Amino acid sequence: MNALFRILSKLNPIKPDNSNYIYRPDVIPLSFAAGMASLQKSGWNVVPTAIDNTSPAKVRNILRLAHKAGMKFCEYEINWGNYQKYFNNAEYKTRYPDYYRGNQVEKSLEHYLTLTLLNVSAEDIFIDIASEQSPIPEIYRRLTGATTYSQDIMYPPGIKGNQIGGDACSMPVPNNFASKAALTCSLEHFEADAYTRLFDELSRVLKPGGKVCVVPFYLYEQAATQTDPTVSATAGVVFDPDTTLYCAQGWGNRHGRFYSPDSFYQRIIKPVQDRFKFEFYYLKNAADVDPLVYARFAFTATRL
């Protein structure tokens, strides 16, 4: 995982417009050591490494714990040929050469998996939640003919063209607006109780039979939080009160929640189990696609 953080730290910084919420700030106010010390001084249990949920031993144990908790995972084998075809048709190299430069394979794979698991078609209205500058909406619109929207808290409030600005937990759209939605490297950034409010909102925004896909699904042996203390220690981040903070040097993000099987059930499934059916996927050959790929798990939730 450390190689991943070195890559991410070199990516072009996100420069949001008119927002007080910046989860990947341009300015780093503290050194890594000073940030860790500040978090420890505030009473947090701090671990000076990133979370490892990708090594084979960790993955086996996570799956064992998930099985014990009644969370059934389908073994999903990524079709390398189909992924390559998607990558070429999406034209990442020519249209989006600077998008996640250094690890475009991870992001493009997330996009391919989402498109495949959701089976996006021309009949769909699709929302890319917490989209930032993702090319997903343009690619899906071009490849499938679907009507697509980007949503992000950093966009101006309201709907402007195909952008939905404001809180994902309170979108300015009517009931049953969309048939498909996705969060790619996004759900983990929802702080405090926003994850619960998000699925309440999705139960309103998605049509019956509509589906949301989350990839990567950040699952771990126990509930934990990953953070880069250089950007979180002075930002007033609302961490879960019982969490351990794993400090990832060079990551650049203030908050990344990793769920245990039990915490995922209690926090997300249980409050909406009368409204959603969840399906879980273990990406069994993800490591074989490319050494830089860190997605190991995904899930979909279908609106009942």
N, C-alpha and C positions, 0 to 999 in steps of 0.2 A: 504493500500500500504506500510506502514512503515514496516510491517512484511516481505514483499517481500525484501525490501532493506537490512534488517538484514540477511536474507538468502543469498542474492547475495554477500554480503560482506564477507561471510565465504567460498565462493566457491574457488577452486584452481585458483590462478591468471593465466592469459594467458601470456605466455612467447614467443612473436614473435621473429623470426629470421631476423636480418639485415634489420630493418625497422625504419624509422624516425617517422612513424605514429603509435602511440600506444594509442588506445582509452580507454584501461583499464590498465593503467600503474601499475607496481609492487610497485613503490616508491610513497608515498603520501607526497608531499613537504610542504603542509600547513594544518593547522587545519581547520575544517569546518567553524568556526567563522571567521578565518583570510581569508579564501578563499572567503566567502560571502562579507566581508568588501572590499576585493580587487576588486571584481566585481562591487560593488556599487560605489567605488571610480572611476572606469572606466566609470561610467555613465549609467550602466544597471539598469533597474527596476527589483529588486530582491524580490522574495517571499521565505520565509524560510521553505517551505514544498514541498513535491513531488506533482505531478499532480494527481488528482483523476478523472479518466475517467471510473471507474468501479462500483461505488456505484449506486444503482438503480435510484436515483434522477438525477444524472449526466448523466447516460445512456439515460434516457427518454428525457432529454433536448437535448443531442447530436443528438438523432434520430429525434427530432422535428426540429432542425435546419437543419439537412441533408435533411429532407423532404421538408422544405421550400426552400432549395437551389436546389431542383430537383434531389437529389441523392437518388435513390430508393434502399432500403435495403431489401433483402430477409431474412426472419426469418429462421435461420438454427438451427435445434435441433440436438445436438450431440447425437449419438447413443452410449450409455454407453457400451453395450455389444460388439459392433464392435470395440470400442476403446480398451477395455480390451483384446480382441482377438489380435488386432494389437500389443499392448504392450507386450503380452506374446510371440507372434511370432517373434517380433523384438529382444527379449532377452536382454532388457535393464539391468535387474538385474544381469545377468551372464556375458554378454559381455561388458557392460558399467556401472558398479556399481558406478563409481566416477563421471560420467557425470551429472552435475548439481545436485550434492548431496544436499538433502534438499528440492528441488522443481523439481524433475524429472518429476512429473506429468504435470507441465506446458509445459516443452520442448517436452515431448513425445506426448502430446496432439497437440501441434503445428505441429509436424511431421505427426501425423495421419491426421489432418485436411488438410494439404498440399497434402498428398498422395491421399486423397479422393477427394478434390476439383479439383485436376489436373488429376485424373484418370490415374496415371502413369502405363504404361504397358511395356511389353518386346520390343515393337517397338520403344520406346522413347529413345531419347538422352536427359538426364536431367543434369542441372547445379544447384548446390547449391551455391548461390551467398553470398559472405561474410561468408563463411562456418566456419572459425576458425577451431575448432576441432570437429565439429558436426559429429555424426555418420550417418546422413541422407543418404549420398551417398552409404555407405556400406549396410545399411538396405534396401534401395529401390532396390539396385542391387540384393541383396539376395532374397527379397520377390517377386519381379516382373520380374527379368531378364533384366531390363532396363540397358542401358549403362549410367553410372553416373560419374559426375565430381564434385570435390570440387573447388571452386574459392575463393581466398582471397588475399588482398593486402599484407598480411604478409608472403605469400609463396614466394619462389624464383621466379623471373620473368620467364615467358614462361610456356610451358606445359611439365610436368614431370609425366609420368604415368597418373593417373586420377586427378592430381592437375593442376589447371590453376592459375598461379601466376601473380600478377600485379593489376592494376586499373580495377575495374569492369566496368568502363565507357569506357574502351578501351581494350577489351579482345583480346588476340592473337589467335583468331579463325576465320575461314572463314565465309562469309555471309551464313545465313540459316543453321547454324551449329547445333542448338538444337531445340527440339520440346517442351520441358518443362523446367521451371526454378522456383526457389523459393527464397524468402527472409524471413527468420524466425528471428524475433527480429533483423532486419538488416537495413531496409530502413531508420529508424529514425536516424541512425548514419551517413548518408551521408551528409556531411557538404557543406556550400556555395551553389553552383548551381549543385552539383553532382547529385541530384535527377533528374534534367532535362536531364543531360548528360547520366544518367543511362538508362532512357527510350528511348532516341535516340539510344543508343547502343543495347538495347534489340530489337528494331525494326529492327536492322541489323542482330543480332545473331539468333533470333527466326525465324523459318520457318513460312510462312503464315499458319494460323490456330494454330500455337504454342501458348502456354499460360504460363504466370507467375502468381504465387500466393504469396501474402503478408499476413502474419499472425504473430503476431498481427498487425492490422492496427491501428496505434496510432492516433485516432481521438479525438478531444476535442471541447469545446464550442467556443474557439477562438484559433488562431494560437499562439503557445507558444513553449518554449524549456525547457526541463529538463536537469539538469546538476548536477554533483557532484563537487562543487567548490574546493574540495581538490585536484582534478586532472585536472581541467580546468582553474583555475584562472591564472596560470603561463604558460599555454601551448599554448597561442596564438590562441585559437579556434576562427574560423570565425562564429560568431553567426549572425542570421538574424538581420538586423539593427533595425527593429521595434518590436522585440520579447521581451516578459517578460521571465525572467529566474527563473524557479522553482528549488530550490536547494534541492536535495534528499540526505540526509545524509546516507552514507554507500552504495550508489548505485555503485560507482566505475567507472562510465562512464562519458566521457567528454561532450557528445552531444547526445540529443535525441529530434528530432523534432516531435511535435504533430501538426497535421493539423486541421484546422477548415474545415467544408465543403467547404466554399468559397475559402480558400487558396489552398485546394487540387485541386479544379477545375482549378484555375488560374495557379498553379505551375506544375501540372502533367498532368491533363486530357487535358486541352486546347492545349498545344504545340504538343500533339501526337494524337488528337482525330480523325485524318484522317488515323491513323495507328493501333489503338487499340480500342477494345470494352471492357469497364469496367463493372464488376458486383460486387455488394457489399453484404456482409453478416453480419447480426447481430447474434452472437452466443448466442441465447436466454437462454439456460440453462447452460452456462459455469460455473456460480457460483455454480451450483448444483453438478458439477463433483467433485470439491474439493475446499475448501475455499482458497487455495493458487493459484488457477488459476486466471490470470489477463487478459487473452485475452478476448476481448468482440466483436471485429470487425475483419473482414478479407476482402480482395478483390482479384479478379483475373482480368487480362487484357489479352485479346486474340488478337493475331496479325492478322490484316486484310489482 
